[in-house]
Amino acid sequence: METTLNFTINNLWMMVSIALVFIMHLGFSALEVGLARSKNAINILFKNFMIVAIGLITYTICGFNLMYPGEFNGVFGFAGWGLSLPEGGLSAAYADGYTYWTDFLFQGMFAATAATIVSGAVAERIKLNSFLIFSLVYVGIIYPIVGSWKWGGGFLDQMGFYDFAGSTLVHSVGGWAAVVAVILLGPRLGKYLSNGTIQPIEGHNIPLAALGVFLLWFGWFGFNGGSVLSADAGLVSLVLVTTSLAAASGIIAAFITSYLKFKTYDITMAFNGSLAGLVGITAGADLMSPMDAIIIGFIAGVIIVFAIGIIDRLKLDDPVGAIGVHLVCGIFGTLAVGIWGDKGVFSTGSFAQLGTQAYGVMVIGITCLTSSFIILFTIKKTIGLRVSEKEEVEGLDIHEHGMNAYEGINVNDND
């Protein structure tokens, strides 16, 4: 009876976490729409809806069995097409105590996030069909193969590489692809002037963006808390504490840093500070003390302010700051495992884990850069990546969807 009760409780917490991670897609949608111009709102919403659909279907067909192939050579394995119940039927559970279906759906909710990260970086100028084709291949094949190297028991896992909930395996996987996509696409019209001036292109609905950030923070309780893979009271509560403290510390750090740098109270920097702290803690949320989490979140909050500025000076036009948040802070969070917490230099006095973390970041970075370039460059040379100048000026909503999100939009307005 006790075993059955524990199984039910574990499985229930995992299902609650699935719902929380699903809500993150609403958060991403609201954040991206709010930080973009009103003439592209429908296009952004459409992409985010389709990403969830593509992610779940491709993960069903092949992704889950690529990421968790069972016995394999540590680099590539495939357990077959589609889903099939393991021996033991519907109630079959893993050692951590949840069903096959729960495991699939929790991991499937993660799968679409990598493409969602790219969506924000390429907003307002990528062709819809080109983006969807990229998402299909990247989420369906590249993401699960890379994920198998750690979460599927592959060679990085065997080396001791650690990424609790995906600072590298989710966030930087999306971030590396975002870099390639932004370079191949080029900046939005009017963003970088011929005299070297950087022209801000403001989002049309900051309250909506704020709602998106709060939803993302809320969903992160499932993203990190569910990654415990059980309802272990002590570990889940620790993870929720470290997650919250890192987000809060990131906000404070970004606020202070941006004020000292720009002498303004920039709300978008506070947004990105919270997300930077969340991404930064994700790789080691179960290993850190509350003070470790505050330090990691604070450093991530400082990093994001400078990262966004440097990315802008490199003329990489990222409307929502996705590259800085998910790639730069994802790398930092992964390396933080080797510095703080149970595996860190400050704990063990050894640099071995830090070296392993850096190696994992490098291998996954090279793989994602190469694969995303091949996919996106092929699309660019065949059907094209970028919309026409007329479509970009007048808005993707009216040209690709035949409607506007709001009444009375003037296509010549910069809104």
Secondary structure, DSSP 8 states (H G I E B T S, - for coil): -HHHHHHHHHHHHHHHHHHHHHHHHHHHHHHHHHHS-GGGHHHHHHHHHHHHHHHHHHIIIIIHHHHS-SS--SS-----SS----TTGGG-B-TTS-BHHHHHHHHHHHHHHHHHHHHHHTTTTB-HHHHHHHHHHIIIIIHHHHHHTTTTS-HHHHHT---SS-IIIIIIHHHHHHHHHHHHH---TTSB-TTS-B-----S-HHHHHHHHHHHHHHHHHHHHGGG-S--HHHHHHHHHHHHHHHHHHHHHHHHHHHHHHSS--HHHHHHHHHHHHHHHHTTTTT--HHHHHHHHHHHHHHHHHHHHHHHHTT---TT-HIIIIIIHHHHHHHHTTTSSTTSHHHH--SHHHHHHHHHHHHHHHHHHHHHHHHHHHHHHHT-SB--HHHHHH-HIIIIISS-SSTT--TTS--
